[in-house]
Amino acid sequence: MKKLSIRDLNLKGKRVFMRVDFNVPLTEDGRVADDTRIRETWPTIDFALRGGARLVLASHLGRPKGKPNPAMSLAPVAARLEEIGRDQGRDAAVGFVPECVGAAVEARVDALGPGDVLLLENLRFHAEEEKNDEDFSRALARLADLYVNDAFGAAHRAHASTAGITRFVKKSAAGLLMEKELEYLGRALENPQRPFVAILGGAKVSDKIEVIRNLIPKVNALLIGGGMAYTFLKAAGHAVGKSLLEDEKLDLARQLLGEARARGLRFQLPVDHVIAAQMDRKAATSIVPASLPIPEDQMGLDIGPRTVELFRIEIAAARTIVWNGPMGVFELAPFAAGTLAVAQAVAANASATSIVGGGDSVAAVKAAGVAEKISHISTGGGASLEFLEGKQLPGVELLTDNTRSKT
């Protein structure tokens, strides 16, 4: 990797400020509802503790709008992290402090011994965090000898804890999860095994414009589903009824289709659709081929069986697969079949490197029971998209360049 890794640091006895992504859902009674993100960063935490670090963990949770909000406290996360550590054989307390900067926090950090861990309160209880305020960045840096960023999900944000702090610490390194994300996504874009197939879904073309532009010269096939497909279909001359449509993006869709044709790229749009009069779990559904117009009172809400089969053929032949976005209104059972079928097809290709990102896509591979068969499930929705767009991520770019020397 081009950036310094936690593996390159001498951690023993050092105060290590680790930015993690513990932005997890909480139940109404304040317990962690899904601990996936905590578990994903456990290897980095464990590595630091085994290395003798005096570990300070920092994260955001939710959108408290720069003010303390007890409903978004990280206290339940500290309790769940301690339980996870115990499950992994580490019978030690996880400390928690109800603030993230200031003299009281500095005193708690200074009292840490090698192998101790302290979780700070929600960074976004301070408006200065999202503003990347210099004084707030300095205050965070006073808690650190070394900085480690393992929060890929926040790496596209130039906040105090992901960007500003790096100006005021000696060394800034990537954690093991960050390394893993960059390795898989970077290899897919820079040196993929071919054929390279990208599957893109979701509601709007506008959400994926730059991803599509960046992928057109890189992939061998681009499979398009979800609501965004109907803007492309309309641009290609198909009647799409009252399907989701971005009229202002039709010219752009024609341009992208033209670019794909010029490169000989297989730009596969749905050839049939599951349609209904309304987006409702009890709606009456039917299947219409793309050769026929979608009736004016109907909308496309999932890819149909012929499209699933075409997608499956492309996926089966691939050696690198990137998937972001559902094929339909996945959260409603009548329109989930296409997304679940794609999840199963991706998982069935054991010889390919498969990368899945985006909340609904990740939910689909879990719902299909095939998550363990995916090479890499990305923890960063927005960060993954911006990486696929070819953008630089502040939380990565501001890490220390790798000089191959341990420090």
Number of C-alpha atoms within 10 A of each C-alpha: 12 12 19 23 23 25 16 16 20 15 23 16 17 20 25 26 29 28 24 29 24 26 21 19 16 20 10 9 7 16 16 21 11 12 18 13 17 21 16 18 20 19 14 23 24 16 16 28 21 13 18 20 26 26 28 26 22 23 22 24 21 17 12 19 12 16 13 18 14 12 15 22 23 28 21 15 25 25 17 18 20 19 17 17 19 13 10 11 9 13 12 13 16 17 19 22 18 15 17 26 21 13 11 13 20 16 11 15 26 13 10 19 15 18 17 20 26 21 25 24 26 29 27 24 24 18 16 17 23 18 14 19 17 16 13 22 23 19 19 26 23 19 24 25 18 25 30 29 31 29 28 30 22 26 28 24 18 18 22 25 32 32 22 25 26 25 16 19 18 13 19 28 27 29 27 22 21 26 20 16 21 19 12 19 20 16 14 24 19 9 12 19 14 15 17 25 28 27 22 23 25 23 21 18 26 14 13 21 16 17 19 21 16 17 20 23 13 19 23 20 24 24 22 26 29 27 26 26 30 30 25 25 20 19 19 13 9 16 18 23 19 17 25 18 21 18 12 10 17 19 13 17 24 17 13 18 17 12 16 19 13 9 11 13 17 16 18 17 20 25 18 21 26 23 27 25 19 17 17 13 13 11 13 12 19 13 16 18 16 18 10 12 13 24 17 12 13 19 23 32 29 28 31 25 19 14 22 22 15 15 26 20 12 21 27 18 16 23 18 25 29 23 22 24 26 32 34 30 25 23 14 14 11 22 27 19 22 28 29 25 20 24 27 20 20 29 24 16 20 14 12 22 22 25 22 28 22 22 16 22 25 23 19 25 24 14 12 15 14 17 19 11 16 22 17 18 20 25 25 23 20 18 24 25 19 18 21 23 18 16 15 15 20 17 27 24 14 19 23 18 15 14 11 12 8 12 11
